[in-house]
Amino acid sequence: MLLWAEVSFRSRALEGIRYHLRVPASERTRRELFTRGGGRCAMCQRSLVIDVGPGGAGYHIAEAAHIVAEAVDGPRGNGVRPADVNGIANLVLLCPSDHRTIDKGDGARLWPPRKLLKLKRDHESWTAVLASRPPLRPSGGESPARTPPGPGDVVVVDGESYRLCGVPGAVRDVEGHADGAYEVTAEGDGSVIWCQGHAYGEGGTEGHAWLRRSEAAPGEGVLRAALADEAALLLDLPSLPGLPRLLGVDMTAEAVTLVTALPSPKTFRDRCIRTGLLPGRDELALLAGALRPLCEALGQLHDRGSAHRALSPGTLVMPALDTIMLRDLGLASTPPRVGERDDPYHAPEQAAGTVLPGPPTDVHRLARVLYELVTGRPPGRRARHVAPSTLNPAVPAEWDAAFRDALAVDPAQRSDVRGFAAALRTGTHAAIRAPGSRER
């Protein structure tokens, strides 16, 4: 298996590796770019070397991305052009996902030439430093202390200032979010730091924002790659009311920072704090209408083979009574695994079983959130729950079947997320048209 230490950035380490650098550059340029980059993506820092097993030749998935496009009408191609557009000074080593990030849609705006040049310089400088050190830290060696930004501090992303809000909140791990708090989590020996929380843009992006940051040395910390993948996913998704809007992304050799718009810091939980009164028919009709854009946003994720997998009252933003949207993409950019969550809203496959979490997980989690809202109590486990219309007479009887299917233990028995939203809307319309329908 080809490891970081084995690459060691010397040309002899590249022997036997098949190249797939998609750029009309010389073999010498390709080898030098790969060596300068240490075989790692300059953005997410994941290894680009693939091991095919014993006896097989290793190969890599590296792509040499143009900082200034080869074509004038390409990404960043209409500005000042280098003398050699295919020269190593105009190429940066990236993984396929991050290559799409900088070139597709709004990526060219988020990654102008000056920013990519800095990324390239920082990454190649780090590679040179690491190459001069022992590949592994001595046993018992201490990692350098990191001081992550905290509430009240200003973080600059893409030239815009964001002041961190809220109060510090300690959490069990990154997946166990503390709603409303600024979270800081250290991984392992403390050399990898994760922070996230509500921020406020003080410049051209004035307004509420959601900021997440992963601090780690090159090659360390899986959350760095997850944030980079989420940025790529956000750029790939269409602009929809239920999806967060990417405001800025900043990647250096030591940290990745991702900032998305937050129309309101009020979450679903904040809006649903009541004085013991269950929602009436009019409120339920508003809720059914608000679910359509939210479920379309989730459906777009599902169409791409991803799933949020962390829906809860705290991860759903509710700027108005008739609007619900995703605060972020949750766990969509991390590989699913059985046992990945154990919170009040987890789906059965997230805690046990042999089926990996996926799109049906979002349906189950959303149904749990909504059931608690409309009935005032959480649903039971293993499909043992009372019909919602029994607990709240304002709930249309047609909703009972929709919740029964969505809360099924077997993911294969659940409807898709768009079908769940459509069933609730249809049930609401049927209840309104029914003779003698009650209004509250």
C-alpha positions in Angstrom: 0.0 0.0 0.0 1.4 3.4 -1.0 1.4 5.6 2.1 2.2 9.3 2.6 5.6 8.4 4.1 6.4 6.0 1.3 5.8 8.6 -1.4 8.4 10.8 0.3 8.2 13.2 -2.6 11.2 11.8 -4.5 10.9 10.9 -8.1 11.8 7.3 -7.5 8.7 6.9 -5.4 6.6 7.7 -8.5 7.9 4.7 -10.4 5.1 2.1 -11.0 2.3 4.7 -10.5 0.1 5.1 -13.5 -0.8 8.7 -14.3 -4.2 10.2 -15.3 -3.4 13.9 -15.1 -5.8 15.4 -17.6 -3.8 18.2 -19.0 -1.6 18.7 -22.1 1.6 19.0 -20.1 4.9 17.2 -20.5 5.6 14.1 -18.6 8.3 16.0 -16.7 5.7 18.7 -15.7 3.2 16.1 -14.5 5.8 14.3 -12.4 7.0 17.5 -10.9 3.5 18.8 -10.1 2.7 15.5 -8.3 5.9 15.6 -6.4 5.5 19.2 -5.3 2.0 18.4 -4.1 3.1 15.4 -2.2 0.5 13.2 -3.8 -2.3 15.1 -1.9 -5.1 17.3 -3.1 -4.2 21.0 -2.3 -7.7 21.7 -1.1 -9.0 18.7 0.9 -5.6 17.1 1.6 -6.8 13.6 0.9 -4.3 11.2 -0.6 -4.6 10.9 -4.4 -2.8 7.5 -4.5 -5.0 4.5 -4.9 -3.7 1.0 -3.9 -5.1 -1.8 -6.0 -3.8 -4.5 -3.6 -0.9 -7.0 -3.4 0.9 -7.4 -6.7 -1.0 -4.6 -8.5 0.5 -1.3 -9.6 -0.6 1.7 -7.7 -2.2 4.6 -9.6 -3.5 8.0 -8.7 -6.6 10.1 -9.4 -4.8 13.4 -9.4 -6.0 16.1 -11.7 -3.9 19.1 -12.8 -6.3 22.0 -12.6 -5.6 25.2 -14.5 -5.5 28.3 -12.4 -6.1 30.4 -15.5 -8.1 28.3 -18.0 -6.5 27.0 -21.2 -9.3 28.5 -23.2 -10.1 32.3 -22.9 -13.8 31.5 -22.3 -13.0 28.9 -19.6 -13.0 29.4 -15.8 -10.8 32.4 -14.9 -9.6 32.5 -18.5 -10.5 36.1 -19.5 -8.0 37.9 -17.2 -4.3 38.2 -17.2 -2.9 35.1 -18.9 0.4 33.5 -18.1 3.0 33.1 -20.8 2.8 29.3 -20.5 -0.8 28.3 -19.7 0.1 24.7 -19.4 3.2 25.4 -17.3 3.6 24.1 -13.8 3.2 27.7 -12.4 -0.4 27.7 -13.7 -1.3 24.2 -12.5 -2.5 23.1 -9.0 -2.8 19.4 -7.9 -6.5 18.6 -7.0 -8.8 15.6 -6.6 -11.6 15.2 -9.2 -14.2 16.6 -6.7 -12.3 19.7 -5.9 -11.4 20.3 -9.5 -15.1 20.4 -10.3 -15.6 22.8 -7.3 -13.3 25.5 -8.7 -14.6 25.2 -12.3 -18.3 24.5 -12.1 -21.0 27.1 -11.7 -20.1 29.7 -9.0 -16.8 28.0 -8.4 -14.9 30.4 -10.6 -16.1 33.3 -8.5 -15.3 31.6 -5.2 -11.9 30.6 -6.5 -10.3 33.5 -8.4 -6.7 33.1 -9.7 -5.1 35.0 -6.7 -6.8 32.6 -4.3 -5.7 29.5 -6.2 -2.2 30.8 -6.5 -2.0 31.2 -2.7 -3.5 27.8 -2.2 -0.9 26.3 -4.5 2.0 28.1 -2.8 0.8 27.2 0.7 0.3 23.6 -0.2 3.6 23.1 -1.9 5.4 24.9 0.9 3.8 22.6 3.4 4.8 19.6 1.3 8.4 20.7 1.2 8.4 21.2 5.0 6.9 17.7 5.7 9.3 16.1 3.3 12.2 17.4 5.4 10.8 15.9 8.6 10.5 12.3 9.8 7.3 10.8 8.3 5.9 10.0 11.7 6.0 12.0 15.0 8.2 10.4 17.6 6.4 8.3 20.1 5.0 10.4 22.9 5.7 13.6 21.0 3.3 16.4 21.7 1.2 18.1 19.0 1.4 21.9 18.7 -1.4 23.5 20.7 -4.2 25.1 18.6 -6.4 28.0 19.7 -9.5 28.0 17.5 -11.6 31.1 17.1 -14.4 31.6 19.6 -17.5 33.7 20.2 -16.8 37.3 19.5 -13.8 36.6 17.3 -13.8 37.6 13.6 -13.0 35.1 10.9 -12.3 36.4 7.4 -13.4 34.2 4.5 -13.1 35.4 0.9 -12.3 38.9 2.1 -15.6 39.1 4.1 -15.6 39.4 7.9 -17.8 37.1 10.0 -18.2 37.7 13.8 -18.9 34.5 15.7 -22.0 34.6 17.9 -23.5 32.5 20.6 -21.9 31.0 23.7 -19.4 28.1 23.9 -21.0 24.6 24.1 -19.2 21.4 24.8 -20.5 18.4 22.8 -19.9 14.7 22.9 -18.7 14.6 19.3 -19.2 16.5 16.0 -22.4 14.6 15.2 -24.0 15.3 18.6 -24.7 19.0 18.0 -25.5 21.3 20.8 -28.2 23.5 19.2 -27.7 27.2 19.7 -24.2 26.9 21.0 -20.8 27.6 19.4 -19.2 24.2 19.3 -15.5 23.3 19.5 -14.4 19.7 19.3 -10.9 18.3 19.4 -10.0 15.0 17.7 -7.5 12.5 19.0 -4.5 14.2 20.5 -5.9 17.7 20.0 -4.1 18.4 16.8 -7.4 18.5 14.8 -10.0 21.0 15.8 -13.6 21.3 14.6 -15.7 24.4 15.2 -19.2 25.5 14.0 -21.8 28.1 15.0 -23.9 31.1 14.2 -22.0 34.0 12.8 -22.9 37.5 11.5 -21.5 39.0 8.3 -20.2 42.5 8.9 -19.2 43.4 5.3 -20.7 42.9 1.9 -22.4 39.7 3.1 -24.1 41.4 6.1 -26.5 39.2 7.8 -26.8 35.9 9.6 -24.5 33.1 8.5 -23.5 29.5 9.5 -19.8 29.0 9.8 -17.9 25.7 10.1 -14.2 25.2 10.3 -11.7 22.3 10.4 -8.2 23.0 11.5 -5.7 20.2 10.8 -2.2 19.7 9.4 -2.1 18.4 5.8 -3.2 14.8 5.7 -4.9 14.8 9.1 -8.6 14.9 10.0 -11.5 13.5 8.0 -13.7 16.5 8.6 -11.5 18.7 6.4 -12.3 16.5 3.4 -15.9 16.4 4.4 -16.2 20.2 4.4 -14.4 20.4 1.0 -16.9 17.8 -0.4 -19.8 19.7 1.0 -18.6 22.8 -0.8 -18.5 20.8 -4.0 -22.0 19.4 -3.4 -23.5 22.8 -2.7 -22.1 24.1 -6.0 -23.5 21.1 -7.8 -27.0 21.5 -6.4 -29.5 23.9 -8.0 -30.5 27.1 -6.2 -33.6 26.1 -4.2 -35.4 27.8 -1.3 -34.9 24.8 1.0 -31.1 24.6 0.5 -28.4 26.7 2.2 -26.6 29.2 -0.1 -22.8 29.1 -0.1 -21.4 32.5 0.8 -17.7 31.7 0.9 -15.1 29.0 1.3 -11.5 29.3 2.3 -8.9 26.5 2.3 -5.3 26.8 3.5 -2.7 24.3 4.4 -4.0 24.3 8.0 -7.7 24.9 7.8 -10.9 24.8 5.8 -13.7 27.3 6.5 -17.2 27.1 5.0 -19.8 29.8 5.4 -23.4 29.5 4.3 -26.3 32.0 4.5 -28.6 31.7 7.5 -31.9 33.6 6.7 -32.7 33.5 10.4 -31.0 32.0 13.5 -34.4 30.6 14.5 -34.6 26.9 14.2 -37.6 24.6 13.9 -37.3 24.0 17.6 -37.3 27.8 18.4 -40.5 28.3 16.4 -42.3 25.3 17.8 -42.0 26.2 21.5 -45.6 26.5 22.6 -47.6 27.0 25.7 -49.1 23.5 25.7 -51.4 24.1 22.6 -51.2 21.7 19.7 -51.2 23.2 16.2 -54.7 23.8 14.7 -55.9 23.1 11.2 -54.6 26.4 9.8 -51.1 25.9 11.2 -51.0 22.4 9.8 -51.9 23.7 6.4 -49.0 26.1 6.6 -46.7 23.3 7.7 -47.8 21.1 4.8 -47.0 23.9 2.3 -43.6 24.6 3.9 -42.6 21.0 3.5 -42.6 21.0 -0.2 -39.4 23.1 -0.8 -37.7 21.4 2.1 -38.5 17.9 0.7 -37.5 19.0 -2.8 -34.1 20.1 -1.4 -33.7 16.7 0.3 -34.9 15.0 -2.9 -32.1 16.7 -4.9 -29.6 15.3 -2.4 -31.2 11.9 -2.8 -31.1 12.1 -6.6 -27.3 12.3 -6.2 -27.1 9.3 -4.0 -26.5 11.4 -0.8 -28.7 12.0 2.3 -28.6 14.5 5.1 -28.9 11.9 7.9 -29.0 14.5 10.7 -32.4 16.1 10.5 -33.6 17.4 13.8 -35.5 20.4 15.2 -32.1 22.2 15.6 -30.7 21.5 12.1 -33.9 22.8 10.3 -34.0 26.6 10.0 -37.5 28.2 10.1 -37.3 31.9 9.1 -41.1 32.1 9.0 -44.1 30.0 9.9 -44.5 28.9 6.3 -40.7 28.4 5.5 -38.5 25.5 6.5 -35.0 25.0 5.1 -31.8 23.0 5.8 -29.2 24.7 8.0 -26.5 22.7 6.2 -26.1 19.4 4.4 -25.6 17.5 7.7 -23.7 14.2 7.1 -24.3 14.2 3.3 -20.5 14.5 2.6 -19.5 11.7 5.0 -19.7 8.0 4.3 -22.8 6.4 5.9 -22.3 3.7 8.5 -24.5 1.6 10.8 -24.3 3.0 14.3 -23.5 6.5 13.1 -26.0 8.2 15.4 -27.8 7.7 18.7 -30.0 10.8 19.2 -33.8 11.2 19.8 -34.5 11.4 16.1 -32.3 8.6 14.7 -33.6 6.1 12.2 -33.4 2.4 13.2 -30.7 1.7 10.6 -28.5 4.5 12.1 -28.3 2.6 15.4 -28.4 -1.1 14.5 -29.0 -3.5 11.7 -27.2 -4.3 8.5 -28.8 -1.7 6.1 -26.6 1.4 5.6 -28.3 4.8 6.2 -29.4 6.6 3.1 -32.4 8.6 1.6 -35.0 6.6 3.6 -33.2 7.7 6.8 -34.1 11.3 6.0 -37.8 10.3 5.6 -37.8 8.6 9.0 -36.0 11.5 10.8 -38.3 14.1 9.3 -41.4 12.1 10.2 -40.2 11.9 13.8 -39.6 15.7 14.0 -43.1 16.4 12.5 -44.9 13.8 14.7 -43.5 15.5 17.8 -44.7 18.9 16.6 -48.2 17.9 15.7 -48.9 15.6 18.6 -46.8 17.1 21.4 -45.0 13.8 22.1 -42.3 11.8 20.3 -43.3 8.7 18.4 -42.5 5.3 19.8 -39.8 3.0 18.5 -40.3 -0.1 16.4 -43.4 1.5 14.8 -45.2 1.6 18.1 -46.9 5.0 17.9 -50.4 6.3 18.3 -52.0 7.7 15.1 -51.4 11.4 15.0 -55.1 12.2 14.5 -55.9 10.4 17.7 -53.6 12.7 19.7 -54.6 15.9 17.9 -58.1 16.0 16.3 -56.9 18.8 14.0 -54.6 16.4 12.2 -56.3 15.1 9.0 -57.0 11.4 9.3 -55.2 11.0 5.9 -51.9 11.9 7.6 -52.0 8.7 9.7 -51.1 6.4 6.8 -48.3 8.8 5.7 -46.7 8.8 9.1 -47.2 5.0 9.5 -45.2 4.4 6.3 -42.5 7.1 7.0 -41.9 5.7 10.5 -41.6 2.1 9.3 -38.7 0.1 10.8 -37.7 -1.3 7.4 -36.3 1.5 5.1 -37.7 -0.3 2.1 -41.3 0.2 3.3 -40.9 4.0 3.5 -42.1 6.4 0.8 -39.6 8.7 -0.8 -39.3 12.2 0.7 -41.2 13.9 -2.1 -44.0 11.4 -1.8 -44.2 11.9 2.0 -44.6 15.7 1.5 -47.2 15.1 -1.3 -49.2 12.8 1.0 -49.4 15.4 3.7 -50.5 18.1 1.3 -53.1 15.9 -0.3 -54.4 14.9 3.2 -54.6 18.6 4.1 -56.6 19.5 1.0 -58.9 16.6 1.5 -59.6 17.6 5.1 -60.4 21.2 4.0 -62.8 20.0 1.3 -64.6 17.5 3.6 -68.1 18.5 4.7 -68.2 19.9 8.2 -64.4 20.1 8.5 -63.4 21.7 11.8 -61.4 24.9 12.0 -59.3 25.8 15.0 
